Amino acid sequence: MDGYDIGAKFYCDVPEAPPYFAISNTGVSNQIEIKWVNPDRTVHGTPLDTIAFVQLWRNDSLIAEVNAAGNQDTLEYFDITPRPDYYRYRICAVDTLGNKGRILYGNEEWLGGPLEGIVIWELDITPITSSALEAAMEEMGYSTQRIYSTQTWSKYPLGEEVDAVFVCLGIFPNNHVLGGEEALVLKDYLDGGGNVYMEGGDTWFFDAQTIVHPYFGIDATSDGSSDLFNVRGQPGTVYENMDFVYSGENSWMDHIEPLGTSQRILFNPATSSGVAIANNAGSYKTIGTSFEFGGLTDGVSPSTKEELLSKMFDFFGIVITDIPISTNDILLPESFTLKQNFPNPFNISTTFQFGLPSPGEVLINIYAVTGQKIFSQNLGKFSAGWHEIQWDGSNSCRSTIASGIYFYQFIFHNQTDTRSIQTGKMYLIK
């Protein structure tokens, strides 16, 4: 289906697709410039001068409706992407009768600047760790907008702004064997000063070793047997009081011990053999485990996956800055909550703080006192908890608006697509 035509027959003579459509980075963090030319004909070739507005989508979300009445020149819209990632934009014109025209698609491409945050390679055929890692990071306060999880190792570039890479290889017989190209990418990232966590039940002893395996400082002493039922913290380390029940895919794990600059941090009490080794080589850091993080069962503090991952973050030197807004907001809000913007009145920009009782998608609309919608943006998906965003006092075309009274509306869609709306009033003074 191309736009809004059905088969070979149109219900009405609708606008043609815009003849020109360009998407580019602006050089400002996560800001994307979209330019287009409004169509001047319908799909049947009839001259068109009745365009009311133009709809813009980012991936599958409608992000803006730009007023285009009587304007056939090149228009532009500046979008703020939720994070650097791959995006595809769509655009179509709508006439004054509400007829939606043919949709024009932009190719999916990397937009928004360099990748920053955590990259998870979930290469396991039967994955259980990536979701557990994401949940633990979210509980720790690490922004979900900075977590990139992929089943394709080559999807996300590993630059110096990446905090760490988590590689999940799985457990035999459903494991992924690390390949030469994958290992070279990890080696290059570590040579640049990176941090890598890698888990796998057979990658250390049974599987062929790659160019990156020596970076983990691991001596694989045995292929192991069906003997892993508990994971404990190594005495004399910050992990020493941890004690987990292990209930992963199976209990056959490599026995591993430290080499050189590395040290054992977790062990199997049934065999007294190591199951996790941390290596601080100075220019890079690694953690290798022979069990799956997702197979750990939370106990009482400090034996929780969140606390274990927090200690690994400390080892890697990852500082979490996405902390709760205030000490009064540590607990999740019981319902969608929007606080008064600040500063208010404002001159250049203002900040909105909102709390979500569960994960979901958030949309912002801003209206003039006349009721005209002057700004609208889909802010993307957020985790449960408190968040804040800034608005720079510009409209959807990124033009500066006049002083006056404005109303803001936040719409929250949770995972069951239930909608909640909160509004407020603010003053702009130039």
C-alpha positions, 0 to 999 in steps of 0.5 A: 500500500502506497500512502492512502491509495487502495489498489488501483482506485482512489476514493478521492483526488488526494495530494501527490507525495512531496517532490523533495524530501531531505533529512540531515543532522544539524550538528546540534546534539540529536537535532535533525533537520527535515526539508521538503517541498509541498506538492502542487498537484494531486495524484491525478495531476490536478493543480493543487492549492488547498494544502492545510498541513503536512504530517511527519512521522519518525519511524511509526510515531506521528511527531508533528503536523506542520501548518502549510496552508498556501505555501508551496515553497521549501519548508523545514522542521527540526526534530529532536530524536530520543537518542542517536539511532537508526531512524526512518521518516515519512511525510504526507500532505493533507488538504483542506478537506482532510484528504491525506496524500501519498506518503513519501519515505526517507531511507532508514539511516543513523541520525542524532550524533555518536552513540553514547551509553551501553551496547548489549550484544544478545547473540544467545540463541535462547536469550535470558540475559539482555532483558535482565541487564536492562531491568537492572540498569533501569533499577539503578537509574541508568537511562534507558535512552542510553541502552542499545540492545541488538542481536546483530553485533555489527549494528551499533558502532563501538566508539570511545563514547560507549560506556561498556559492551555486554556480550551474551553468548549463551549456554550449550547447546544454544550458544553462539560461538564468538567469530573472528570479525566480532572478536576484532571489533571488541579488540579494537574497542578495548584498545581504545580504552573500552570496557567489555563484559562477556558471558558464555558457558563454553567460550572460555574452554571448549570453543575456539579462542579468538584474538580478544579472549586473552584480554580477559586474563582468564585461565580456563581449567576445565570444561566443567560438568553439571555442577553450578547451582549457586554463585558466591562472591569471592572473599576479600573482594567487594562481592564477598557477601553475595550469594545467589541461587543459579537457575539458568538454562543448564548447569554445565559451565567452564571452570575459570581462574585469573591470569596476570592482572585479573582476579576472581570475583565470583565462584562456584561453592560446589567445586571452589572454581571460579565463574567470574574474572575481572581484569583491570589492564590499565588501558582497558577493563574486562569481566568474563563469566561462565554463567548467564547473568539472567540465570541468577535468582535475586535474594536479599541484599546484597545478593541481587542482580542490581547490586551485582551489576552496580559493582561491575559498573563501579569496576568499569568506572561508569558513573550514573548521572540519571538520578532521581530528581529529588529525594522525595521522588525516589519511589515510583509515582502511583499515576502519571504526574507532571510538575510545574515547569521551571523557571516560570516565567522563563526567558530562554528555556524551561524544564518539565519534570514528569513521573511515570508509574510504568514504561510508556511513550510520552507526547508534548503539545504546547498551545497559545491562549487562542487554542492554536497548537504551536508545538508538538513532539513525540518524546519517545519511550521512557522507563518508569520513574522520573524524567525531565526535558527542556523546551527552548520556546520555539514552535514546530518550525523552530521559529521563536515565539512571542512573549505571552501565556502558553499551556502545555499538555503531556500525554502518556501512553502506557504499554497497554495503550491507556492514555493519561493527560496532564496540563499546565500553564506557563509564561514566556517573557522576552 
